[in-house]
Amino acid sequence: MTTRDENFALALEGSRLSTFEAKLLERELTERPRDLEIRLKLLGYYGLAKFENARNWKKYRDLVFWIIENIPTHEMHGLSLTVLDHELNPVEYNRAK
C-alpha cells in the first residue's frame, strides 16, 4: 500500500495526462483491473475531466466506487479527490456513504 503523499502524487500525475494518455491507461486497466496506481492516475485525470461530459463523470464515479468497494479502508476516502457532491448527486452520494 502506498502512502497518502504517494497517492496524491499519482493522482496529480493523472491530472496532467492528455486524453490519449488516459485512453492508454484505460487499456492497461482492462488487462490489470486491480492496479491501484493506474486507478489513482485515472482518478486524477477524470477528477478534472468529469465536468466536460456525462461519459467522463461516469468514469470518475466508477473509479471512486471501485476504491470504496474494493479497498474500503483506503486513505483516499473522504478526501476532495473522491468526494461525490450530496446536492448534485444525492443517489451516488448515498451509495458512497
C-alpha positions as CSV (number, residue, x, y, z in Angstrom):
1,M,0.0,0.0,0.0
2,T,1.3,3.5,-0.8
3,T,1.3,6.5,1.5
4,R,-1.1,9.4,1.2
5,D,1.5,11.6,-0.4
6,E,2.3,8.9,-3.0
7,N,-1.4,8.5,-3.7
8,F,-1.8,12.3,-4.2
9,A,1.3,12.3,-6.4
10,L,-0.2,9.6,-8.6
11,A,-3.5,11.5,-8.9
12,L,-1.6,14.7,-9.6
13,E,0.3,12.9,-12.3
14,G,-3.0,11.7,-13.7
15,S,-4.4,15.3,-13.8
16,R,-1.7,16.2,-16.3
17,L,-2.5,13.4,-18.7
18,S,-3.6,14.0,-22.2
19,T,-6.8,12.4,-23.4
20,F,-4.6,10.0,-25.4
21,E,-2.5,9.0,-22.4
22,A,-5.7,8.5,-20.3
23,K,-7.0,6.1,-23.0
24,L,-3.8,4.2,-22.9
25,L,-4.1,3.8,-19.2
26,E,-7.7,2.6,-19.6
27,R,-6.5,-0.1,-21.9
28,E,-3.9,-1.1,-19.3
29,L,-6.6,-1.2,-16.7
30,T,-8.6,-3.8,-18.7
31,E,-5.5,-6.0,-18.5
32,R,-4.8,-5.3,-14.8
33,P,-8.1,-4.3,-13.3
34,R,-6.8,-4.3,-9.7
35,D,-3.9,-2.0,-10.4
36,L,-4.4,0.8,-7.9
37,E,-1.7,3.0,-9.4
38,I,-3.5,3.1,-12.7
39,R,-6.8,3.8,-11.0
40,L,-5.3,6.7,-9.0
41,K,-3.8,8.3,-12.1
42,L,-7.2,8.0,-13.9
43,L,-8.9,9.4,-10.8
44,G,-6.7,12.4,-11.1
45,Y,-7.5,12.7,-14.9
46,Y,-11.2,12.3,-14.6
47,G,-11.4,14.4,-11.4
48,L,-10.7,17.3,-13.7
49,A,-12.4,16.0,-16.9
50,K,-15.7,14.9,-15.1
51,F,-17.4,18.2,-15.8
52,E,-16.8,18.0,-19.6
53,N,-19.4,15.4,-20.3
54,A,-21.5,12.6,-18.9
55,R,-19.1,9.9,-20.0
56,N,-16.2,11.4,-18.1
57,W,-18.4,11.8,-15.0
58,K,-19.4,8.1,-15.2
59,K,-15.7,7.1,-15.4
60,Y,-14.9,9.3,-12.4
61,R,-17.8,8.0,-10.4
62,D,-16.9,4.3,-11.3
63,L,-13.3,4.8,-10.1
64,V,-14.5,6.3,-6.8
65,F,-16.9,3.4,-6.3
66,W,-14.3,0.8,-7.2
67,I,-12.0,2.2,-4.5
68,I,-14.8,2.3,-1.9
69,E,-16.0,-1.2,-2.7
70,N,-12.6,-2.9,-3.2
71,I,-10.4,-1.1,-0.6
72,P,-12.9,0.2,2.0
73,T,-10.1,1.3,4.3
74,H,-8.2,3.3,1.7
75,E,-6.9,6.6,2.9
76,M,-8.3,8.5,-0.1
77,H,-11.9,8.0,1.1
78,G,-13.5,11.3,2.0
79,L,-10.8,13.5,0.6
80,S,-11.6,16.1,-2.0
81,L,-10.5,13.8,-4.9
82,T,-13.1,11.2,-4.0
83,V,-16.0,13.2,-2.8
84,L,-19.3,12.9,-4.5
85,D,-21.4,16.0,-4.0
86,H,-24.6,15.3,-2.0
87,E,-26.5,18.2,-3.6
88,L,-25.6,17.5,-7.2
89,N,-25.8,13.7,-7.0
90,P,-27.7,12.6,-3.9
91,V,-28.2,9.0,-5.1
92,E,-24.5,8.5,-5.8
93,Y,-23.6,10.3,-2.5
94,N,-25.8,8.0,-0.5
95,R,-24.3,4.9,-2.3
96,A,-20.8,6.1,-1.4
97,K,-21.7,6.6,2.3
